[in-house]
């Protein structure tokens, strides 16, 4: 697993840098600080960077019997494990605060919905997957300059929602990207027929409750792999130092 990690890390980094280059971010570095919402490319860059560093340290450390790299690998992995454990405890203790932050996070990204195609795809995927619209409801799309219901808004999407908020007709093979037009001008009873009216925050909470066993199993599995990696690295360090001491 350690051998494949550097290559996976390079792959993630490559995808992230390619996406940034396609969007022109690399030609205008100042635009990194001007992003109105979360850029999904950051996920590829961060995950790729961490995987590459860990994989490189573990792989080269084991192959070259380099105790410094192996200790770095185990300490870095231990720090990540500690941060994950801390985040899990804090998320349980401050779950209401986390909910508020998630609400602000989604709304900030709703404002920047048209500014970044990757962000747009992420929001559309989220709303389609969890069958939700906005953070706590469809009216959260008033935060976007194209979808708000103000009289000064001349956009055709005024008082509407993105197509990802629309309820799906199984008979439709082609996505109707205009299905959300004027949706929020209708009475609430009629809105429920056309679009999802539940917010993504409560839908996410419901999804977590319904899949609690699976989510817990995934986190426990990741934690066990990390502990196993730390123990393996420490045992290898002990064996190398014991051999060197016998010289």
Residue pairs with C-beta under 8 A, 6 or more apart in sequence:
2 54
2 55
2 58
2 59
2 62
2 229
3 55
3 59
4 55
5 51
5 52
5 54
5 55
5 56
5 58
5 59
6 51
6 52
6 55
6 56
6 59
7 55
8 48
8 51
8 55
9 47
9 48
9 49
9 50
9 51
9 52
9 53
9 54
9 55
9 56
10 48
10 52
11 48
12 44
12 45
12 47
12 48
12 49
12 51
12 52
13 44
13 45
13 48
13 49
13 52
14 48
15 44
15 48
16 41
16 42
16 43
16 44
16 45
16 48
17 26
17 45
19 41
19 44
19 118
20 26
20 41
21 27
23 41
23 116
23 117
23 118
24 31
25 31
25 32
25 41
35 112
35 115
35 116
36 108
36 111
36 112
36 115
36 116
37 108
37 109
37 110
37 111
37 112
37 113
37 115
37 116
37 119
38 105
38 108
38 109
38 119
38 122
39 116
39 118
39 119
40 118
40 119
40 121
40 122
41 118
50 80
53 76
54 73
54 76
54 77
57 69
57 70
57 72
57 73
57 76
58 69
58 70
58 73
58 229
58 233
60 66
60 69
61 67
61 68
61 69
61 70
61 72
61 73
61 233
61 236
62 70
62 236
65 240
67 237
67 240
67 241
70 233
70 236
70 237
70 240
71 233
71 237
73 229
73 233
74 229
74 230
74 233
74 234
74 237
77 226
77 229
77 230
77 233
78 226
78 230
80 226
81 223
81 226
81 227
81 230
84 219
84 222
84 223
85 223
88 219
91 98
99 201
99 205
102 135
102 201
102 204
103 135
103 136
103 201
106 134
106 135
106 140
106 200
106 201
107 134
107 135
107 140
107 143
109 119
109 122
109 123
110 123
110 134
110 135
110 140
110 141
110 143
110 144
111 143
111 144
111 145
112 119
113 119
113 120
113 123
113 144
113 146
113 162
114 120
114 144
114 146
123 162
123 164
124 162
124 163
124 164
125 164
126 132
126 164
126 200
127 133
127 162
127 164
127 165
127 196
127 200
128 164
130 200
130 203
130 204
130 207
131 167
131 196
131 198
131 203
132 165
132 196
132 198
132 199
132 200
132 202
132 203
132 204
133 140
133 141
133 161
133 165
133 195
133 196
133 197
133 198
133 199
133 200
134 140
134 141
134 161
134 165
134 199
134 200
135 199
135 200
135 201
136 199
136 201
136 202
137 197
137 198
137 199
138 161
138 165
138 183
138 184
138 191
138 195
138 196
138 197
139 184
140 199
141 147
141 148
141 160
141 161
141 162
141 165
141 184
142 148
142 149
145 153
145 155
146 153
146 155
146 157
146 158
147 155
147 157
147 158
147 159
147 160
147 161
147 162
148 158
148 159
149 158
149 159
149 184
149 185
156 181
157 180
157 181
158 182
159 182
159 183
159 184
159 185
160 180
160 181
160 182
160 183
160 184
161 180
161 183
161 184
161 195
162 180
163 175
163 176
163 177
163 178
163 179
163 180
165 180
165 183
165 195
165 196
166 176
166 179
166 180
166 183
166 194
166 195
166 196
167 193
167 194
167 195
167 196
179 194
179 195
180 194
180 195
183 191
183 194
183 195
184 191
186 194
188 197
191 197
208 215
